[in-house]
Amino acid sequence: MSVAKLRIYRGDSNGGQEVEYEVPIEEGMVVLDAILFIQANYDGDLAVRWNCKAAKCGSCSAEINGMPKLTCKTRLDTLPLDKPITVHPVKTFPIMKDLVTDVSWNYEVRKKIPPFKYAEDTDWKMQQVDVERSQEFRKCIECFLCQDVCHILRDHNEKNEFFGPRMMIKIAELEMHPLDIEDRKPMLREAAGIGYCNITKCCTDICPEGIHITDNAIIPLKERVADTYFDPLQWIITKIKGS
């Protein structure tokens, strides 16, 4: 039986190192299977977060050979086995133990986003095309891989300035709902820091649900902010209405 070598990061916030393991390969194995084999046969205290093993809970995010991926969705036969497979915790969030990180920052940020708001006399009739526009963003499983790959959060650690791609699609889900009347553009411009995004599309490329984060969420939100705050004609109209 052939084997795969995995170098898994073992440690906590005080530091750690890669530890190498050999795992027998069976047909259809994913990286999570290999990690659970190690946990069952070598190191029972290896910490890994997982739940559904069906790529729907978003729990098992990690960096496999340096790329943010779901361990339950990454098959061993898609990876080069002539060298060890590295498995590290996602870089953007603080490490707790081994492959488990503290992603609570995301939930604190989400609390800052104004919820859905509708008019008292709302007629709850909508065109299907309008429903579908915001429906795409509800496929998000909150694996936070897009947050991990985002260079603003990952390389520059601008968590006080930028909400990140996941929260942009949350805002887009609300902003593009045909019956929502809340104005989140001031928040997008200031607290959410949408101006920091320079449209690299790395978040779209990494999304396991295939959500078009950049094209369908971030760019339209950028356009709304630009129309409101940087279009001279719109600025004059806003000033006149305000007076």
Buried (B, 14 or more C-beta within 10 A) or exposed (E): EEEBBBBBBBBEEEEBEBBEBBBEBEEEBBBBBBBBBBBEEEBEEBBBBBEEBEBBBBBBBBBBBEBBBBBBBBEBEEBEEEEBBBBBBBBBBEBBBBBBBEBEBBEEBBEEBEEEEEEEEEEEEEEEEEEEBBEBBEEBBBBBBBBBBBBBBBEEEBBEBBBBBBBBBBBBBBBBBEBBEBEBBEBBBEBBBBBBBEEEEBBBEBBBBEBBBBEBBBBBBBEBBBEBBEEEEEEEEEEEEEE
